[in-house]
């Protein structure tokens, strides 16, 4: 990683420096070529000026026939040769231009009349590329021309006579001389590039160390939290050293895997804890040492009237409201650091709550670690105790009726047999006695039906439990009861949820329990009315509410309505609600009743949702349970 980082930084800096140097060299070459053009063109103009003066001085007193060109050329050559000023100008040309190779004065036939190289005189000047072409070329072509084979470029200044070409001055510029002009600057540029590359290498090394130092520190911290186990070392010796980044990446991956494993375990524990807290009827709040709530049961919101999700992370003084008796009691205990032991608090609504506050301390340092608040509904306890008492009474009645039914059934059968024999012996000769025997027979049969009912009620029930949608079950009940209720002028209003509510129930028994309550509500409205059946979800329970608009149940008989054979209707058996109560008990549910005289009654049948409904397990096949008697 360090090597790659050094090479990357060095290469980047070197690339930038190289590009800048190439741009600098390109501009420098352009400047050198342009400067050479300016200086050599000025030399050509000086020579041209000196040539004009030499011709004026040499041809001043000469008379020449214009048609005699040969004579004229001889006079021009003589004037050029004899002009000391022109010769001195040619000799001094090298002083004004470092790139000038030679200066030639040629005639219209390109024959050299005078040159800085005497060997060229009298010869035809060879063809040379124009310097303007080099000046207009692109940078690459310029570099190729300058560093290619040696060439001489030509700068020409013509001299006219009467508008016709007469003589011309040619200055040769050699490419090797151009190289010599900017070669010092080129060496300076390459020296700068080398210095930049070295500085970049050093800077990259320092930066790589500085950049990788946090990784080394992270690696040390990871070694502390995730020490390399001995089994990871190969049998042949220590593992080959890894790059810092790879080593850190491997350690982070190992810690990530451990965190994922811990998260899975934590999620499972949290689900189990949420399930336990959700089933608790008591409110539980756990606080940290600084008074922040970290654990809140679902029941706590019933006591504090706050959503449990909104409580987490809040301070105790933010949770407990001083405007309520319960909140004020708990807040005073927290502010004073005083432990409350099952203190009974009566709220503004008359509800009796038992509150406890326990502060948790470290055994060694005696420092506060947190606090545990427990809220207990005394009325719920009394209700549960009442239901348990009712269950015990129902169980006792079941055992009693089972025994009584068995013991009474045999004598009744014997009485019936002997009664029939007595009727046959008396015959039709004793009408008064026959009438009494018929009365005895009718009463014996009625007693037999009562005993049979007791036997049926106490007989063990075979449950066929299966996970199914409660909406479908209640829908079947509504369809079955609607036609019969319409004959009683009762309007059945059903409201079922859009999503399924999966319960583990015996559908036939549950249908019987619901129909018993529905028919009981219809019978409570002799003049007709509306019977509302609502199915909804309340935490881990499915609640079936059946509300009528009847006369209501007086408070003095409300606790007796589930007793066997208790009825206020003429012709009623007093078995329906008792059977409903028993069926709900067998399904680990409950039945609640709320009634107002003259306004109606509402039965709430609470059935536990199956584990599938709250994501604990998959659907299970149907199972069969046998419950003996009414014991719970």
Secondary structure, 3 states (H helix, E strand, C coil): CHHHHHHHHHHHHHHHHHHHHHHHHHHHHHHHHHHHHHHHHHHHHHHHHHHHHHHHHHCCCCCCCCCCHHHHHHHHHHHHHHCHHHHHHHHCHHHHCCCEEEEEEECCCCEEEEECCHHHCCCECCCCCEHHHHHHCCHHHHHHHHHCCCCEEEEEEEEEECCEEEEEEEEEEEHHHHHHHHHHHHHHHHHHHHHHHHHHHHHHHHHHHHHHHHHHHHHHHHHHHCCCCHHHCCCCCCCCCCCHHHHHHHHHHHHHHHHHHHHHHHHHHHHHHHHHHHHCCCEEEEEECCCEEEEECCCHHHHHCCCHHHHCCCEHHHHCCCCCHHHHHHHHHHHHCCCEEEEEEECCCCCEEEEEEEEEECCCCCCEEEEEEEEEEHHHHHHHHHHHHHHHHHHHHHHHHHHHHHHHHHHHHHHHHHHHHHHHHHCCCCHHHHHHHHHHHHHHHHHHHHHHHHHHHHCCEEEEEEEEEHHHHHHHHHHHHHHHHHHCCEEEEEECCCCCCEEEECHHHHHHHHHHHHHHHHHCCCCCEEEEEEEEEECCEEEEEEECCCCCCCHHHHHHCCCCCCCCCCCCCCCHHHHHHHHHHHCCCEEEEEEECCCEEEEEEEEEECHHHHCCCCCCCCEEEEECCCCC
